[in-house]
Amino acid sequence: MATSNAERQAAYRQRRATASDNGERKLGVYVSTGVKLALARLAKRYDVTEKEMLERLITDADETVKKSLHDDGDFENYLAL
């Protein structure tokens, strides 16, 4: 029997959880028009996709914060969700 569109979508989402090095998760947010345009400009400037640019910006900001933490307690608190 053929799979339904919903079944194919569910299987795709399941595979995304284990994709790449650490899996992938869907991020659905609305941002201001200015932020969206800035993201597009940055991605074009660095010749990457908007996804890659957003990942780069967030990863760089996260590393900056982690380097600024002075003790293990601060680090653990930062990592706790």
N, CA, C and O atoms as CSV, one atom per row, in Angstrom:
chain,resi,resn,atom,element,x,y,z
A,1,MET,N,N,0.836,-1.166,0.000
A,1,MET,CA,C,0.000,0.000,0.000
A,1,MET,C,C,0.899,1.254,0.000
A,1,MET,O,O,1.932,1.285,0.669
A,2,ALA,N,N,0.501,2.251,-0.736
A,2,ALA,CA,C,1.267,3.501,-0.820
A,2,ALA,C,C,1.151,4.276,0.483
A,2,ALA,O,O,0.130,4.219,1.167
A,3,THR,N,N,2.204,4.994,0.811
A,3,THR,CA,C,2.163,5.798,2.031
A,3,THR,C,C,1.484,7.133,1.739
A,3,THR,O,O,1.582,7.668,0.634
A,4,SER,N,N,0.805,7.650,2.735
A,4,SER,CA,C,0.130,8.934,2.581
A,4,SER,C,C,1.143,10.068,2.704
A,4,SER,O,O,2.267,9.871,3.164
A,5,ASN,N,N,0.726,11.245,2.287
A,5,ASN,CA,C,1.585,12.412,2.407
A,5,ASN,C,C,1.968,12.638,3.873
A,5,ASN,O,O,3.124,12.942,4.166
A,6,ALA,N,N,1.025,12.494,4.785
A,6,ALA,CA,C,1.294,12.686,6.211
A,6,ALA,C,C,2.313,11.668,6.714
A,6,ALA,O,O,3.175,12.008,7.525
A,7,GLU,N,N,2.226,10.433,6.248
A,7,GLU,CA,C,3.186,9.397,6.661
A,7,GLU,C,C,4.589,9.711,6.122
A,7,GLU,O,O,5.579,9.519,6.828
A,8,ARG,N,N,4.673,10.187,4.890
A,8,ARG,CA,C,5.976,10.556,4.318
A,8,ARG,C,C,6.578,11.734,5.078
A,8,ARG,O,O,7.781,11.752,5.340
A,9,GLN,N,N,5.751,12.716,5.432
A,9,GLN,CA,C,6.238,13.862,6.194
A,9,GLN,C,C,6.725,13.444,7.575
A,9,GLN,O,O,7.762,13.919,8.037
A,10,ALA,N,N,5.992,12.566,8.230
A,10,ALA,CA,C,6.397,12.079,9.551
A,10,ALA,C,C,7.725,11.338,9.468
A,10,ALA,O,O,8.575,11.503,10.343
A,11,ALA,N,N,7.916,10.531,8.440
A,11,ALA,CA,C,9.170,9.798,8.273
A,11,ALA,C,C,10.322,10.771,8.018
A,11,ALA,O,O,11.424,10.584,8.533
A,12,TYR,N,N,10.059,11.810,7.221
A,12,TYR,CA,C,11.092,12.820,6.946
A,12,TYR,C,C,11.498,13.509,8.244
A,12,TYR,O,O,12.690,13.656,8.515
A,13,ARG,N,N,10.527,13.932,9.050
A,13,ARG,CA,C,10.835,14.603,10.319
A,13,ARG,C,C,11.621,13.675,11.242
A,13,ARG,O,O,12.522,14.127,11.948
A,14,GLN,N,N,11.299,12.418,11.244
A,14,GLN,CA,C,12.008,11.437,12.071
A,14,GLN,C,C,13.471,11.334,11.645
A,14,GLN,O,O,14.360,11.270,12.493
A,15,ARG,N,N,13.724,11.317,10.342
A,15,ARG,CA,C,15.099,11.233,9.839
A,15,ARG,C,C,15.896,12.491,10.163
A,15,ARG,O,O,17.101,12.406,10.397
A,16,ARG,N,N,15.258,13.647,10.182
A,16,ARG,CA,C,15.957,14.904,10.473
A,16,ARG,C,C,16.555,14.888,11.877
A,16,ARG,O,O,17.593,15.509,12.105
A,17,ALA,N,N,15.937,14.208,12.799
A,17,ALA,CA,C,16.426,14.161,14.183
A,17,ALA,C,C,17.804,13.523,14.277
A,17,ALA,O,O,18.528,13.753,15.245
A,18,THR,N,N,18.173,12.727,13.284
A,18,THR,CA,C,19.478,12.062,13.303
A,18,THR,C,C,20.355,12.500,12.129
A,18,THR,O,O,21.370,11.863,11.847
A,19,ALA,N,N,19.982,13.558,11.458
A,19,ALA,CA,C,20.761,14.043,10.324
A,19,ALA,C,C,21.997,14.791,10.806
A,19,ALA,O,O,22.076,15.206,11.962
A,20,SER,N,N,22.936,14.955,9.926
A,20,SER,CA,C,24.171,15.700,10.206
A,20,SER,C,C,24.931,15.099,11.384
A,20,SER,O,O,24.748,13.930,11.723
A,21,ASP,N,N,25.787,15.915,12.006
A,21,ASP,CA,C,26.606,15.439,13.114
A,21,ASP,C,C,25.797,15.235,14.385
A,21,ASP,O,O,26.028,14.286,15.135
A,22,ASN,N,N,24.845,16.134,14.620
A,22,ASN,CA,C,24.129,16.124,15.892
A,22,ASN,C,C,22.622,16.184,15.687
A,22,ASN,O,O,21.893,16.619,16.578
A,23,GLY,N,N,22.157,15.758,14.542
A,23,GLY,CA,C,20.738,15.840,14.260
A,23,GLY,C,C,20.330,17.271,13.955
A,23,GLY,O,O,21.133,18.196,14.075
A,24,GLU,N,N,19.099,17.443,13.567
A,24,GLU,CA,C,18.571,18.767,13.277
A,24,GLU,C,C,17.197,18.896,13.907
A,24,GLU,O,O,16.461,17.918,14.034
A,25,ARG,N,N,16.863,20.109,14.296
A,25,ARG,CA,C,15.552,20.389,14.863
A,25,ARG,C,C,14.937,21.556,14.122
A,25,ARG,O,O,15.629,22.482,13.699
A,26,LYS,N,N,13.642,21.497,13.975
A,26,LYS,CA,C,12.913,22.556,13.282
A,26,LYS,C,C,12.835,23.785,14.171
A,26,LYS,O,O,12.577,23.691,15.371
A,27,LEU,N,N,13.063,24.934,13.560
A,27,LEU,CA,C,12.970,26.201,14.257
A,27,LEU,C,C,11.974,27.054,13.479
A,27,LEU,O,O,12.247,27.455,12.348
A,28,GLY,N,N,10.838,27.328,14.075
A,28,GLY,CA,C,9.818,28.128,13.399
A,28,GLY,C,C,9.554,29.395,14.181
A,28,GLY,O,O,8.918,29.356,15.235
A,29,VAL,N,N,10.036,30.516,13.678
A,29,VAL,CA,C,9.858,31.789,14.366
A,29,VAL,C,C,9.523,32.878,13.359
A,29,VAL,O,O,9.858,32.779,12.178
A,30,TYR,N,N,8.870,33.898,13.836
A,30,TYR,CA,C,8.677,35.107,13.051
A,30,TYR,C,C,9.662,36.140,13.554
A,30,TYR,O,O,9.825,36.312,14.762
A,31,VAL,N,N,10.313,36.823,12.644
A,31,VAL,CA,C,11.231,37.903,12.985
A,31,VAL,C,C,10.787,39.139,12.217
A,31,VAL,O,O,10.006,39.051,11.270
A,32,SER,N,N,11.293,40.285,12.635
A,32,SER,CA,C,10.936,41.523,11.944
A,32,SER,C,C,11.474,41.492,10.511
A,32,SER,O,O,12.417,40.762,10.204
A,33,THR,N,N,10.874,42.274,9.666
A,33,THR,CA,C,11.301,42.355,8.276
A,33,THR,C,C,12.763,42.792,8.186
A,33,THR,O,O,13.519,42.275,7.363
A,34,GLY,N,N,13.158,43.743,9.034
A,34,GLY,CA,C,14.536,44.209,9.024
A,34,GLY,C,C,15.524,43.110,9.341
A,34,GLY,O,O,16.586,43.027,8.724
A,35,VAL,N,N,15.182,42.263,10.302
A,35,VAL,CA,C,16.061,41.148,10.674
A,35,VAL,C,C,16.140,40.143,9.529
A,35,VAL,O,O,17.219,39.633,9.228
A,36,LYS,N,N,15.019,39.857,8.897
A,36,LYS,CA,C,15.021,38.911,7.779
A,36,LYS,C,C,15.870,39.436,6.626
A,36,LYS,O,O,16.625,38.685,6.009
A,37,LEU,N,N,15.741,40.730,6.342
A,37,LEU,CA,C,16.539,41.312,5.273
A,37,LEU,C,C,18.022,41.318,5.628
A,37,LEU,O,O,18.870,41.075,4.770
A,38,ALA,N,N,18.335,41.598,6.895
A,38,ALA,CA,C,19.735,41.571,7.337
A,38,ALA,C,C,20.313,40.168,7.201
A,38,ALA,O,O,21.455,40.007,6.769
A,39,LEU,N,N,19.538,39.157,7.565
A,39,LEU,CA,C,19.996,37.778,7.423
A,39,LEU,C,C,20.264,37.457,5.956
A,39,LEU,O,O,21.271,36.828,5.628
A,40,ALA,N,N,19.380,37.881,5.090
A,40,ALA,CA,C,19.569,37.643,3.659
A,40,ALA,C,C,20.829,38.343,3.151
A,40,ALA,O,O,21.586,37.764,2.373
A,41,ARG,N,N,21.060,39.587,3.588
A,41,ARG,CA,C,22.266,40.306,3.168
A,41,ARG,C,C,23.527,39.607,3.647
A,41,ARG,O,O,24.477,39.428,2.886
A,42,LEU,N,N,23.528,39.211,4.923
A,42,LEU,CA,C,24.706,38.532,5.470
A,42,LEU,C,C,24.991,37.229,4.728
A,42,LEU,O,O,26.135,36.937,4.377
A,43,ALA,N,N,23.938,36.453,4.494
A,43,ALA,CA,C,24.115,35.180,3.793
A,43,ALA,C,C,24.673,35.412,2.396
A,43,ALA,O,O,25.556,34.686,1.940
A,44,LYS,N,N,24.149,36.428,1.724
A,44,LYS,CA,C,24.657,36.733,0.380
A,44,LYS,C,C,26.108,37.190,0.449
A,44,LYS,O,O,26.926,36.787,-0.378
A,45,ARG,N,N,26.429,38.018,1.417
A,45,ARG,CA,C,27.791,38.558,1.578
A,45,ARG,C,C,28.812,37.441,1.772
A,45,ARG,O,O,29.909,37.488,1.215
A,46,TYR,N,N,28.441,36.435,2.570
A,46,TYR,CA,C,29.360,35.332,2.866
A,46,TYR,C,C,29.133,34.115,1.975
A,46,TYR,O,O,29.752,33.068,2.166
A,47,ASP,N,N,28.238,34.266,1.000
A,47,ASP,CA,C,27.964,33.206,0.018
A,47,ASP,C,C,27.584,31.885,0.689
A,47,ASP,O,O,28.113,30.825,0.354
A,48,VAL,N,N,26.662,31.975,1.635
A,48,VAL,CA,C,26.136,30.791,2.311
A,48,VAL,C,C,24.609,30.893,2.320
A,48,VAL,O,O,24.045,31.940,2.003
A,49,THR,N,N,23.960,29.809,2.682
A,49,THR,CA,C,22.504,29.855,2.806
A,49,THR,C,C,22.128,30.621,4.071
A,49,THR,O,O,22.955,30.826,4.960
A,50,GLU,N,N,20.870,31.039,4.133
A,50,GLU,CA,C,20.406,31.716,5.343
A,50,GLU,C,C,20.487,30.775,6.545
A,50,GLU,O,O,20.785,31.218,7.654
A,51,LYS,N,N,20.227,29.501,6.339
A,51,LYS,CA,C,20.345,28.515,7.420
A,51,LYS,C,C,21.783,28.478,7.938
A,51,LYS,O,O,22.014,28.528,9.146
A,52,GLU,N,N,22.739,28.390,7.027
A,52,GLU,CA,C,24.150,28.354,7.431
A,52,GLU,C,C,24.557,29.642,8.147
A,52,GLU,O,O,25.302,29.603,9.127
A,53,MET,N,N,24.065,30.780,7.655
A,53,MET,CA,C,24.410,32.055,8.281
A,53,MET,C,C,23.833,32.136,9.682
A,53,MET,O,O,24.524,32.561,10.608
A,54,LEU,N,N,22.588,31.740,9.858
A,54,LEU,CA,C,21.962,31.758,11.175
A,54,LEU,C,C,22.684,30.827,12.134
A,54,LEU,O,O,22.914,31.183,13.290
A,55,GLU,N,N,23.044,29.638,11.666
A,55,GLU,CA,C,23.797,28.703,12.504
A,55,GLU,C,C,25.145,29.297,12.909
A,55,GLU,O,O,25.565,29.164,14.059
A,56,ARG,N,N,25.815,29.945,11.973
A,56,ARG,CA,C,27.116,30.549,12.253
A,56,ARG,C,C,26.993,31.662,13.293
A,56,ARG,O,O,27.786,31.728,14.232
A,57,LEU,N,N,26.004,32.530,13.127
A,57,LEU,CA,C,25.802,33.637,14.067
A,57,LEU,C,C,25.497,33.139,15.476
A,57,LEU,O,O,26.045,33.646,16.455
A,58,ILE,N,N,24.625,32.149,15.568
A,58,ILE,CA,C,24.250,31.624,16.883
A,58,ILE,C,C,25.420,30.890,17.522
A,58,ILE,O,O,25.676,31.057,18.714
A,59,THR,N,N,26.126,30.085,16.753
A,59,THR,CA,C,27.275,29.346,17.281
A,59,THR,C,C,28.365,30.302,17.768
A,59,THR,O,O,28.948,30.089,18.831
A,60,ASP,N,N,28.639,31.347,16.999
A,60,ASP,CA,C,29.653,32.329,17.414
A,60,ASP,C,C,29.249,33.035,18.702
A,60,ASP,O,O,30.079,33.223,19.592
A,61,ALA,N,N,27.982,33.427,18.810
A,61,ALA,CA,C,27.500,34.091,20.027
A,61,ALA,C,C,27.579,33.145,21.223
A,61,ALA,O,O,27.965,33.559,22.316
A,62,ASP,N,N,27.218,31.887,21.024
A,62,ASP,CA,C,27.262,30.894,22.094
A,62,ASP,C,C,28.692,30.685,22.582
A,62,ASP,O,O,28.937,30.620,23.786
A,63,GLU,N,N,29.640,30.579,21.645
A,63,GLU,CA,C,31.044,30.409,22.026
A,63,GLU,C,C,31.559,31.619,22.797
A,63,GLU,O,O,32.320,31.462,23.752
A,64,THR,N,N,31.159,32.811,22.400
A,64,THR,CA,C,31.569,34.028,23.102
A,64,THR,C,C,31.083,34.005,24.544
A,64,THR,O,O,31.839,34.328,25.460
A,65,VAL,N,N,29.838,33.628,24.750
A,65,VAL,CA,C,29.293,33.554,26.111
A,65,VAL,C,C,30.014,32.493,26.916
A,65,VAL,O,O,30.394,32.743,28.060
A,66,LYS,N,N,30.210,31.314,26.347
A,66,LYS,CA,C,30.880,30.233,27.085
A,66,LYS,C,C,32.292,30.631,27.506
A,66,LYS,O,O,32.727,30.285,28.604
A,67,LYS,N,N,33.012,31.352,26.646
A,67,LYS,CA,C,34.362,31.791,26.991
A,67,LYS,C,C,34.357,32.832,28.104
A,67,LYS,O,O,35.358,32.993,28.803
A,68,SER,N,N,33.246,33.539,28.276
A,68,SER,CA,C,33.180,34.588,29.292
A,68,SER,C,C,32.807,34.052,30.675
A,68,SER,O,O,32.914,34.776,31.665
A,69,LEU,N,N,32.374,32.801,30.752
A,69,LEU,CA,C,31.956,32.231,32.036
A,69,LEU,C,C,33.185,31.904,32.867
A,69,LEU,O,O,34.157,31.343,32.361
A,70,HIS,N,N,33.137,32.259,34.150
A,70,HIS,CA,C,34.344,32.187,34.973
A,70,HIS,C,C,34.453,30.950,35.856
A,70,HIS,O,O,35.555,30.588,36.269
A,71,ASP,N,N,33.342,30.301,36.152
A,71,ASP,CA,C,33.457,29.099,36.980
A,71,ASP,C,C,32.504,28.021,36.479
A,71,ASP,O,O,31.620,28.277,35.661
A,72,ASP,N,N,32.704,26.811,36.989
A,72,ASP,CA,C,31.910,25.672,36.534
A,72,ASP,C,C,30.426,25.865,36.798
A,72,ASP,O,O,29.589,25.412,36.017
A,73,GLY,N,N,30.093,26.544,37.907
A,73,GLY,CA,C,28.686,26.779,38.227
A,73,GLY,C,C,28.003,27.641,37.177
A,73,GLY,O,O,26.885,27.353,36.750
A,74,ASP,N,N,28.690,28.704,36.765
A,74,ASP,CA,C,28.147,29.559,35.712
A,74,ASP,C,C,27.970,28.768,34.415
A,74,ASP,O,O,26.963,28.907,33.721
A,75,PHE,N,N,28.959,27.943,34.103
A,75,PHE,CA,C,28.915,27.148,32.872
A,75,PHE,C,C,27.753,26.173,32.915
A,75,PHE,O,O,27.001,26.052,31.948
A,76,GLU,N,N,27.605,25.474,34.039
A,76,GLU,CA,C,26.510,24.512,34.184
A,76,GLU,C,C,25.158,25.205,34.108
A,76,GLU,O,O,24.230,24.698,33.478
A,77,ASN,N,N,25.045,26.368,34.751
A,77,ASN,CA,C,23.780,27.119,34.687
A,77,ASN,C,C,23.471,27.552,33.267
A,77,ASN,O,O,22.317,27.521,32.839
A,78,TYR,N,N,24.496,27.953,32.538
A,78,TYR,CA,C,24.295,28.380,31.151
A,78,TYR,C,C,23.822,27.217,30.289
A,78,TYR,O,O,22.935,27.382,29.451
A,79,LEU,N,N,24.406,26.051,30.490
A,79,LEU,CA,C,24.059,24.901,29.663
A,79,LEU,C,C,22.702,24.300,30.008
A,79,LEU,O,O,22.094,23.624,29.179
A,80,ALA,N,N,22.224,24.543,31.228
A,80,ALA,CA,C,20.929,23.980,31.644
A,80,ALA,C,C,19.805,24.679,30.882
A,80,ALA,O,O,19.749,25.907,30.813
A,81,LEU,N,N,18.932,23.888,30.325
A,81,LEU,CA,C,17.794,24.459,29.587
A,81,LEU,C,C,16.605,24.629,30.488
A,81,LEU,O,O,15.555,25.095,30.045
